[in-house]
């Protein structure tokens, strides 16, 4: 486990970039945390750390965005997923077999379906308005 404290979107993005450098094919990153805590900013950095230069945005309405790379990045947002039927309709389980990196925002909504060996990233509000506490559990960085 490793813990970070950030006080700006730029520092959150940099932590994501450093973390992205450690990821490899088949990794699943489960991100937990409430609205507005910097999850998508972290994923932008993560993609950059993986060498992906595409514009990264929240897949809230699309449910998944695919970013080509070596390995590719599959970015899910499970905010609107409320049932197993909803989850199956996203193709989530198929993506786990595509030899890319799967990153899931709002993982708390599908926690029972997460692979046992996934890397967990937890976002929490800090003591100050812009402060974020980020905890990474599993993987090379945590």
Residue, then its C-alpha position, 0 to 999 in steps of 0.5 A: x500500500x502506498x498513500x499520496x496527498x495532493x492539493x491540485x489537479x496537476x499533482x493528481x495527474x502526475x501521480x496517475x502518470x507515475x502509476x501508469x508507467x508501472x502498468x502492464x497488459x492484463x492489469x485491472x485498476x479499480x478506482x473508488x471514490x465520490x464525485x469530483x475527487x479527481x478520478x478522471x484527472x488521475x486516469x488522464x495521467x495514467x494514460x500519459x504514463x502508458x504512452x497514450x497521447x489521446x484526449x482522455x475524458x470521462x466515459x460516464x455516458x458511453x460507459x467505456x472509452x478505448x484508447x489505442x496503445x501498447x497495451x491499449x487502455x479500456x476506461x470504464x465508468x460504472x456510475x450508472x451500473x446498478x445490476x448484473x444485467x447492466x454490467x453484462x451489457x457493457x461488455x466488461x467481462x469481454x474486455x478483461x480478456x483483451x490483454x489491455x489495461x482495464x481502468x474502472x471508475x466507480x468500482x464500488x458499484x461492481x465490487x463483487x465482479x472485480x478480479x481478486x488480483x485487481x489494483x485498488x485506488x481509493x480517493x478520499x477528500x482531504x482536510x482542505x477543499x482541494x486536498x485529496x488522499x489517494x491510496x494504491x493497494x496492489x501492483x508494483x506501486x502499492 
